[in-house]
Amino acid sequence: MEPYRTVIRAASLSAAGLLALGTAPAAAQDPAKVAGDHYKVITENESIRVVEVNMPAGAKAVMHAHPDLAVVFLEPGTTKFTLAGGKSQTSPQAKRGTVIFMKAESHATETVGSTPSQAILIEFKKPGPAAGKGRNPSLPAPYMQVADDAAVRAFEMTAPPGGTVPEHTHGDHVIVSLTDATAEVTDKTGKKETLTFKKNTAMVAGPATHSAVNTGKTPLHLIVIEMK
């Protein structure tokens, strides 16, 4: 079992963060460069870049670009998107933990509601595999599939204190934690590891086969984005 290796701070995205999918952002339009007060790169590899976005109520971000991406909402506020051609639209209705896939796009954003928008963005550096050519991620209950796209598949999982998760296999994946929790995972050789999850944070991990039990006193609530 490969240990969870990268801890990510809660991403705060404004609906603005909903941007895009497709090609890597041009340097001049990279939101981490032109709107770095709201967009922070947490980690990246050859396949993905994970960005946290923080858009307080009334905040604005200048024109920027995203490639194709998945958005995990933490605090879904209302965001106004203004496209390069001047057309504008507001973000869709969402709730905490909602996963949305967006196509590549350039836009400026503004949080127009009275509440902040927070999210974690998973930007795709490569196109998804051809239909039937990639992995077909499947996780057992209590995991529940909540979204599917060419590049990734998203699952939601909730386990109460003492709750167990049967042995299952992950590929490369990103975990977003919606609660503070502690879990013990056991790999197929019997090796145990304790994981501490922080509310509104994320972890990036490689392939692993393990079972798990919630050893804490609070529910374990995760969104898991599995790469295809």
C-alpha angles and dihedrals in degrees: 000000000000110000121241099264112181125051115202127202117236108284116228111202127170117219076264086075088069092091126130162324137219125046131033112270115262112251093247091052100040104129090215087061104037098032101025093146088070106023121059126179108227102180141332142186136178092293109035145018119210116210131183118211128198117189114171119201108290094015121141133202122199123237111302140153137237130190119226108308150167119238122205109194119219101167108007109205126170115275131188115215120202113194125213091261092055098256114134137198138170127243120268123255111274140162134216109295095019113146120211131179118214134189124236112285145155120226148135118241140206130184100229100174128083094253132066124254119227130177147143116242123206107196118200116224093185133043117255119264120271114273110286093008102089134061118294101215115208126173127188127241132314080046113084124193110238105168141012133197138162093267104033146011122219128216133186121211132185124181123177121222106295091016117142135215118206122235112290139161129242129195119201104323148166121225122204114193118211094184141036105256146144127224137177116219125196120200125214091269092056096255112146129212130181117222125196115205122202121207113258094011134113139212131202119214141171130230116318140164116206149125123233145202129198102239096175134086097246132065117271109228118178141169110208121196110200120199117228 
